[in-house]
Amino acid sequence: MELDDLEKIGDRERGSWKPCRIHCCQATGCLLTGGDVVFRRLQEAVGAPGVADGVQVVGVGCLGLCGRGPLVAVRPQDMLYERVTPDNAASIVEAIDGGQAAAAQCDTSQPFFAGQVKIACEYCGRIDPERIEASIEAGGYRALFRTLHELSPDETVAEIARSGLRGRGGAGYPTGLKWATVSKMPPGQKYVVCNADEGDPGAFMDRSIMEGDPHRVLEGMAIAGYAVGANQGYIYVRAEYPLATDRLRKAIQQASRLGLLGTGIFSSPFNFRIDIRVGAGAFVCGEETALLASIEGRRGYPRPRPPYPAEKGLWDCPTLINNVETFANVAPIITRGGAWFASIGTEKSKGTKTFSLTGDIVNAGLIEVPMGTSLRYIVDEMGGGVPGGGQVKAVQTGGPSGGCIPAEHLETTVDYESLQALGSIMGSGGMIVMDQNANMVDVARFFMGFCKEESCGECVPCRVGTVQMHRLLCRVLERQATADDLALLESLCRTVADTSLCGLGQSAPNPTLSTLRYFRHEYEALLRTGQRDDPQRSLPIVQLVTSRTKP
């Protein structure tokens, strides 16, 4: 396979296009609302006698406005139909020749679409994710060719570092620095791992990328493998993502068949293979050391660091771990240059970020915006605000590891430092909007309950602390707590955050701490007067935690 071969495949694919293409969303969200039936009905309508021959139906990935699916786009007319039913299908085809579509048409010039800058999701919703030819026509694997024939491994790492890309999995660690660390390890077996264990409630960014453009992820991993000296990659994807897993498998098979993965890629000495490992749905396996243990066939327990995976990771070999969105940004950076990527965003947070915008919001769905975009613009303009003219009370970012940001701070820009200053985090990109009716104590209890159930139990602070924090939150909601209980809750939160082994326990108190910080009056309104009725509650906090670990 050479560059000319890619161009020929792209030309053939482009030549097979008909003047009008109907893109029907075949991502999980739309499929759950009947998108597969709509797709079949569209195909039937296009194939019916008397219909113009210049129309074809293409199944694509996420079209963004997930809360109004099934979605159907007509190109190049740039028409988007929402909440399409199977009975609407024929009228959409008829509307191409001047008829009237029965389905509601969505304004694609509204801020939800106009405010987006797509890099990681550039071709999601525009190509057939199950055909490698569609990816190649859109430019797929050109960046890999350029990397192998024009850049050294060190130059590749330097280009990623120049871009300012930071890990999109949550912590925001500089990607170029992580790559450089692995590349400097002594020669020998190294691995590249894609963390696709997206487990935050309400988050579906990585899933959408894998379902909509799996080859973008594979290409990013291959470039990373070349840069750090690895010949084997693994994608660790959660079992709850069967469609993403299936499309990744097909993409790997197709790329391997064309010689874009495997041995001697693009007639170079570089070999790179990618395999899939399916996780059993444990949230803790999103933590990189627990993830590695699971890939090795062991129980997904985290381990203390150092040593870090970059030094001693999978099977004790240097291992590079990035998440789906991070790898999806790699090929565009190589193609357009690190300086181009660095020109987008803020001084310390470069590029764009995908978010799953959900909750009490008019326009729920998948968005990708430049770093530095304000929460207010995302919620009020792109999201359309709260349904029925309600008021935003808070926005929760970062999933169970994040915090709740009150409405008075909606002018805050979306970047790593600004969110952290408010007691929240970027996380993988979950963004849940809550209206004026939200009970913030109950919100904290929900997330603590999630962390309690997902704790692996490896360390005492997380195993016991999450249970006790959940009990205290329940006690508050049941109006059985006192001011002393509230003080105990806050103290316990800080102890668990400071002493837990991994990120799950360290960040589990964040939703509680942020709601205590901004909505303490809601806690205080639920307190009863009087003293504690449990003498053991007066024990020093560390003694309290350790004492409750005994049978």
C-alpha positions in Angstrom: 0.0 0.0 0.0 1.4 3.4 -1.1 0.0 6.9 -1.0 -1.1 6.6 -4.6 -3.1 3.6 -3.7 -4.9 5.6 -1.0 -5.7 8.3 -3.6 -7.1 5.7 -6.0 -9.4 4.2 -3.3 -10.6 7.7 -2.4 -11.3 8.5 -6.0 -13.3 5.3 -6.5 -15.3 6.0 -3.4 -16.0 9.6 -4.5 -16.9 8.3 -7.9 -19.5 6.0 -6.4 -21.4 8.9 -4.8 -24.7 10.0 -6.2 -25.6 13.7 -6.4 -27.8 13.5 -3.3 -26.9 11.5 -0.2 -29.2 10.9 2.7 -27.3 10.4 5.9 -29.3 8.4 8.4 -27.8 8.3 12.0 -26.9 4.8 13.0 -25.3 5.6 16.3 -26.6 4.1 19.6 -28.8 7.0 20.6 -30.8 7.0 17.3 -30.9 3.3 17.0 -32.6 3.1 20.4 -35.4 5.3 19.1 -35.9 3.4 15.8 -33.1 4.7 13.6 -32.5 1.2 12.1 -36.1 1.0 10.9 -36.0 4.6 9.5 -32.8 3.6 7.6 -34.5 0.6 6.0 -37.6 2.6 5.1 -35.4 5.3 3.5 -33.6 2.6 1.4 -37.0 1.2 0.3 -38.2 4.7 -0.6 -35.1 5.4 -2.7 -35.4 2.1 -4.5 -39.1 2.6 -5.3 -40.2 3.0 -8.9 -40.3 6.6 -10.1 -37.7 7.9 -7.7 -34.8 9.7 -9.3 -31.6 7.6 -9.6 -29.4 10.3 -8.1 -30.2 9.6 -4.5 -28.5 7.1 -2.1 -28.9 6.3 1.6 -25.8 6.1 3.8 -25.7 5.0 7.5 -23.5 7.4 9.5 -22.4 8.0 13.0 -23.7 10.5 15.5 -25.2 13.7 14.0 -25.0 15.5 17.3 -28.5 16.4 18.4 -29.1 13.1 20.1 -32.1 14.2 22.2 -34.1 14.7 19.0 -33.3 11.4 17.2 -33.7 9.6 15.0 -31.9 12.2 12.8 -31.6 12.3 9.0 -29.4 14.7 7.1 -29.7 15.4 3.4 -26.5 16.5 1.6 -25.4 18.7 -0.1 -28.7 20.5 0.6 -27.7 20.6 4.3 -31.1 19.8 5.5 -31.5 18.0 8.9 -34.7 16.3 10.0 -35.4 15.4 13.6 -37.5 12.8 15.4 -38.0 11.0 12.1 -40.4 8.1 12.1 -40.5 5.2 9.6 -43.7 6.8 8.2 -41.8 10.0 7.4 -39.1 8.3 5.3 -40.8 8.4 2.0 -41.7 12.1 2.3 -38.1 13.0 3.0 -37.1 11.4 -0.3 -40.0 13.1 -2.1 -38.9 16.5 -0.6 -35.6 16.2 -2.5 -37.6 16.8 -5.7 -39.7 19.6 -4.3 -42.2 17.7 -2.2 -43.0 18.4 1.4 -41.4 16.3 4.2 -43.6 15.1 7.0 -40.7 15.2 9.4 -39.8 18.4 11.3 -36.8 20.2 9.9 -34.0 21.4 12.2 -32.3 24.7 11.7 -28.6 23.9 11.2 -27.6 27.5 11.5 -28.5 27.6 15.2 -25.8 27.9 17.8 -25.8 24.2 18.7 -24.2 23.6 15.3 -22.7 27.0 14.5 -20.8 27.1 17.8 -18.9 23.9 17.2 -15.4 23.4 15.9 -14.9 19.7 15.0 -11.5 18.0 15.1 -11.9 14.7 16.9 -15.5 14.4 15.6 -14.7 15.9 12.2 -16.2 13.1 10.2 -18.6 11.7 12.6 -22.0 11.9 10.9 -20.4 12.4 7.5 -19.0 9.0 6.6 -20.1 5.4 6.7 -18.1 4.1 9.8 -18.3 0.5 8.5 -16.4 1.2 5.3 -12.7 1.9 5.3 -13.1 3.4 1.8 -15.2 6.2 3.2 -12.5 7.0 5.8 -9.8 7.0 3.2 -11.8 9.3 0.9 -12.0 11.7 3.9 -8.3 11.7 4.3 -7.8 8.7 6.6 -4.3 7.2 7.0 -2.6 10.1 5.1 -1.2 11.3 8.4 0.2 7.8 9.1 1.9 7.8 5.7 3.4 11.2 6.3 4.6 10.1 9.7 6.3 7.0 8.5 8.0 8.6 5.4 8.7 12.2 6.5 9.0 12.3 10.3 11.3 10.5 12.7 9.9 9.2 16.0 11.4 12.1 17.9 9.9 14.6 15.4 6.5 13.0 15.7 6.6 13.4 19.5 7.8 16.9 19.1 4.9 17.8 16.9 2.4 16.4 19.4 4.2 18.4 22.2 4.1 21.5 20.0 0.3 21.2 19.7 -0.2 21.5 23.4 -2.6 18.5 23.4 -3.5 17.3 26.8 -5.1 14.0 27.7 -8.8 14.1 27.2 -9.5 11.3 29.7 -9.8 13.6 32.7 -6.5 14.6 34.3 -5.3 16.7 31.3 -1.7 15.4 31.4 0.4 16.8 28.5 0.2 14.2 25.8 3.6 15.1 24.2 5.3 14.7 27.6 3.7 11.3 28.2 4.8 10.1 24.7 8.3 11.4 25.2 8.6 9.5 28.5 7.7 6.2 26.8 9.9 6.9 23.8 12.9 7.4 26.0 12.6 4.1 27.7 15.2 1.5 26.7 14.5 -0.4 23.4 12.4 -3.5 23.8 8.8 -4.4 24.0 6.4 -1.5 24.4 2.7 -1.1 24.2 0.1 1.5 23.2 -3.2 1.2 25.0 -6.4 3.1 24.2 -8.6 3.6 27.2 -12.2 3.3 25.9 -13.6 2.4 29.3 -15.9 5.5 29.4 -18.0 4.9 32.5 -19.2 8.3 33.7 -23.0 8.5 34.0 -24.3 10.6 31.1 -21.1 10.5 29.1 -21.0 9.2 25.5 -18.2 11.2 23.8 -15.8 8.3 23.3 -18.5 5.9 22.3 -19.7 8.4 19.6 -16.2 8.7 18.1 -15.7 5.0 18.0 -19.1 4.4 16.5 -18.8 7.3 14.0 -15.1 7.2 12.9 -13.2 4.2 14.3 -10.4 4.5 11.7 -9.4 7.9 13.2 -8.7 6.2 16.5 -6.7 3.4 14.9 -4.6 5.8 12.9 -3.8 7.8 16.0 -2.8 4.7 17.8 -0.5 3.6 15.0 1.2 7.0 14.8 1.7 6.8 18.6 3.2 3.3 18.2 5.7 4.6 15.7 6.6 7.6 17.9 7.2 5.6 21.1 8.6 2.4 19.5 5.7 0.1 20.1 4.5 -2.6 17.8 1.4 -3.7 19.7 -1.7 -1.8 20.6 -4.8 -2.7 22.7 -8.2 -1.0 22.8 -9.9 -1.6 26.1 -13.6 -1.0 25.6 -16.4 -1.6 28.0 -18.9 -4.4 27.3 -21.8 -1.9 27.4 -20.6 -0.6 24.0 -21.4 -3.5 21.7 -21.9 -1.3 18.6 -18.6 0.5 19.1 -16.8 -2.8 19.7 -18.3 -4.3 16.5 -17.3 -1.3 14.4 -13.8 -1.3 15.9 -13.3 -4.9 15.0 -14.5 -4.4 11.5 -12.2 -1.4 11.2 -9.2 -3.4 12.4 -10.0 -6.2 9.9 -10.3 -3.8 7.0 -7.2 -1.8 7.9 -5.2 -5.1 8.3 -6.5 -6.4 4.9 -5.2 -3.3 3.2 -1.9 -3.4 4.9 -2.6 -0.2 7.0 -2.0 -2.3 10.1 0.2 -5.3 10.5 3.7 -5.8 9.0 5.6 -3.4 6.9 3.0 -0.6 6.9 3.3 1.6 3.8 6.5 -0.3 2.7 8.3 0.8 5.9 10.0 -1.2 8.6 7.2 -0.3 11.0 4.9 -3.1 12.3 1.9 -2.4 14.4 -1.0 -4.6 15.4 -4.1 -3.7 17.3 -6.3 -6.0 19.4 -9.5 -5.4 21.4 -10.0 -6.3 25.0 -13.6 -6.0 26.3 -14.0 -5.0 30.0 -16.7 -6.2 32.2 -18.1 -2.8 33.1 -16.1 -2.0 36.2 -15.8 1.8 36.6 -12.5 1.5 38.4 -11.0 0.0 35.3 -11.0 3.4 33.8 -8.0 4.0 36.1 -5.0 3.1 34.0 -3.3 0.7 36.4 -6.6 -1.2 37.0 -7.2 -1.2 33.2 -3.8 -2.8 32.6 -4.4 -5.5 35.3 -7.7 -6.3 33.5 -6.0 -6.6 30.1 -3.5 -9.0 31.6 -6.4 -11.2 32.8 -6.2 -10.2 36.4 -8.9 -8.5 38.6 -9.0 -4.8 37.9 -7.4 -3.5 41.0 -5.3 -0.3 40.9 -1.8 -0.3 42.2 0.3 2.5 43.8 2.3 4.7 41.5 5.2 5.1 40.9 6.3 3.2 38.9 4.0 4.7 36.3 2.8 2.7 33.3 5.1 4.8 31.0 8.0 3.0 32.8 6.4 -0.3 33.9 3.0 -0.9 32.5 1.5 -3.8 30.6 3.4 -7.0 31.5 6.0 -4.8 33.1 6.8 -3.1 29.8 6.7 0.6 29.1 3.1 1.4 28.1 1.5 4.5 26.6 -2.1 5.0 27.6 -4.4 7.7 26.1 -8.2 7.8 25.8 -10.2 7.6 22.6 -10.6 11.4 22.1 -6.9 12.0 22.6 -6.0 9.5 19.8 -8.7 11.0 17.6 -6.8 14.3 17.7 -3.5 12.9 16.6 -4.0 12.5 12.8 -5.3 16.1 12.4 -2.3 17.4 14.3 0.2 15.6 12.1 -1.7 16.7 9.0 -2.1 20.4 9.8 0.7 20.9 12.3 1.0 21.3 16.0 1.0 25.1 15.7 -2.4 25.0 14.0 -3.9 23.0 16.9 -2.2 25.2 19.5 -3.8 28.3 17.9 -7.2 27.0 19.1 -8.2 27.3 22.7 -6.6 29.0 25.6 -3.0 29.5 26.7 -2.8 26.3 28.8 -5.7 24.4 27.3 -5.3 23.9 23.6 -7.6 22.6 20.9 -11.2 21.5 21.3 -13.1 19.3 23.7 -16.1 17.1 23.1 -18.9 17.1 25.7 -22.1 15.1 26.1 -24.6 17.8 27.0 -27.5 16.2 28.9 -30.0 16.9 31.8 -32.5 19.7 31.9 -31.6 21.1 28.6 -33.5 21.8 25.3 -30.7 20.6 23.0 -29.2 17.4 24.4 -26.4 15.8 22.5 -22.8 15.6 21.5 -20.9 18.8 20.9 -17.2 19.8 20.3 -16.2 23.3 21.1 -12.9 25.2 21.4 -11.3 25.3 24.8 -12.2 28.6 26.4 -15.8 28.6 25.4 -18.0 29.8 28.4 -20.3 27.5 30.2 -23.1 30.1 29.7 -22.7 30.0 25.9 -22.7 26.2 25.9 -25.8 25.9 28.2 -27.9 28.9 27.1 -27.0 29.3 23.5 -25.9 25.9 22.2 -28.0 24.0 24.6 -31.0 26.3 24.3 -31.4 26.7 28.1 -33.8 24.9 30.4 -37.0 23.6 28.8 -40.1 25.7 29.4 -38.1 28.8 30.3 -36.8 27.4 33.6 -33.7 28.5 35.3 -30.3 26.8 35.4 -29.3 26.0 39.0 -26.1 24.1 38.4 -24.0 22.3 35.8 -22.2 19.2 36.8 -19.0 18.4 34.9 -16.6 15.5 35.1 -19.0 12.8 36.1 -18.6 11.2 39.6 -15.1 12.7 39.8 -16.3 16.2 39.1 -18.3 18.9 40.8 -21.4 21.0 40.6 -20.9 24.5 39.3 -23.7 27.0 40.4 -25.4 29.3 37.9 -23.6 32.4 39.1 -20.4 30.9 37.7 -21.6 30.1 34.2 -19.4 32.8 32.8 -16.5 30.5 33.6 -14.6 29.2 30.5 -14.2 25.6 29.8 -10.6 24.8 30.4 -8.7 22.6 32.8 -7.6 25.4 35.2 -10.9 27.3 35.4 -13.0 24.3 36.2 -10.5 23.0 38.8 -10.6 26.4 40.5 -14.3 26.0 41.0 -13.9 22.6 42.6 -14.8 20.6 39.5 -12.8 19.0 36.6 -13.0 18.6 32.9 -13.2 14.8 33.2 -13.8 12.9 30.0 -16.5 15.4 29.0 -19.8 14.7 30.7 -21.9 17.9 31.3 -25.2 17.6 33.1 -27.5 20.6 33.4 -29.8 20.9 36.4 -32.7 23.2 36.7 -34.1 25.1 39.7 -35.9 22.1 41.0 -32.8 20.0 41.5 -32.1 18.8 45.1 -28.3 19.2 45.3 -28.0 17.0 48.4 -29.7 14.3 46.4 -27.4 14.9 43.5 -24.4 14.4 45.8 -26.0 11.2 47.2 -26.5 9.8 43.7 -22.9 10.2 42.7 -21.7 8.9 46.1 -23.9 5.9 45.7 -22.4 5.3 42.3 -18.8 5.5 43.7 -19.8 3.3 46.6 -21.0 0.6 44.3 -18.0 0.9 41.9 -15.3 1.0 44.5 -13.1 -2.1 44.0 -12.5 -2.3 47.7 -8.7 -2.5 47.4 -8.0 0.4 49.9 -9.8 1.1 53.2 -10.5 4.9 52.7 -12.5 4.3 49.5 -14.0 1.0 50.5 -15.3 2.2 53.8 -15.3 6.0 53.3 -17.7 6.0 50.4 -20.1 3.9 52.4 -20.0 6.2 55.4 -20.3 9.3 53.2 -23.3 7.8 51.5 -24.9 7.0 54.8 -24.3 10.5 56.1 -25.9 12.0 52.9 -28.9 9.7 53.4 -29.1 10.8 57.0 -29.2 14.5 55.8 -32.0 13.8 53.3 -34.0 11.9 55.9 -33.7 14.9 58.2 -31.9 12.9 60.8 -28.5 14.7 60.6 -27.2 17.4 62.9 -24.6 20.1 62.4 -22.0 17.7 63.8 -22.9 15.2 61.1 -22.4 17.8 58.5 -18.9 18.6 59.9 -18.2 14.9 60.0 -19.2 14.5 56.3 -16.9 17.3 55.2 -14.0 16.0 57.3 -14.6 12.5 55.9 -14.6 13.8 52.3 -11.2 15.4 52.7 -9.8 12.3 54.4 -11.0 10.0 51.6 -9.7 12.4 49.0 -6.2 12.6 50.6 -5.7 8.9 51.5 -7.4 6.8 48.8 -5.2 4.7 46.5 -6.5 5.7 43.1 -8.4 8.4 41.3 -11.8 6.8 42.0 -11.5 7.3 45.8 -9.5 10.5 45.5 -12.2 12.2 43.5 -15.3 10.5 44.9 -15.9 13.3 47.4 -15.9 16.1 44.7 -19.6 16.3 44.0 -20.3 16.4 47.8 -17.6 19.0 48.5 -18.7 21.2 45.6 -22.4 21.1 46.7 -21.3 21.8 50.3 -19.3 24.8 49.0 -22.0 26.3 46.8 -25.3 24.9 48.2 -24.6 24.5 51.9 -27.9 26.2 52.7 -29.7 23.2 51.2 -27.9 20.9 53.6 -28.5 23.1 56.6 -32.2 23.4 55.8 -32.5 19.6 56.3 -30.6 19.4 59.6 -32.3 18.7 62.9 -31.3 20.3 66.1 -29.7 18.4 69.0 -26.7 16.2 69.5 -25.6 13.0 67.8 -27.3 9.9 69.0 -24.4 7.6 68.1 -21.5 7.9 70.5 -19.2 6.3 68.0 -19.6 9.3 65.7 -17.5 11.4 68.0 -14.4 9.2 67.3 -11.5 10.8 65.5 -12.2 10.5 61.8 -9.3 8.1 61.0 -10.3 5.8 63.9 -13.9 5.9 62.7 -13.0 4.8 59.2 -10.7 2.0 60.3 -13.0 0.8 63.1 -15.8 0.1 60.6 -13.6 -2.1 58.5 -13.7 -4.9 61.1 -16.4 -7.6 60.7 
